[in-house]
């Protein structure tokens, strides 16, 4: 029971880290897309270009980021518990 409680308590700061890092990475991508946009259209075209680019980037990076942020700590915890209990 204590293990489950510990994992739930780990989810809270890891969730905050995940959301913060995703927002930071999307903001960096938004800045890069704004800089790369060629000024041949209107502001609406620029906003559409940037929104589509950030949306595609966010869907591509979401799974990888979740795997890194949540998978590594929980995997290391599982290896540690297995090692101390069974080896």
Beta strands, then each sheet from edge to edge (+ up, - down):
end
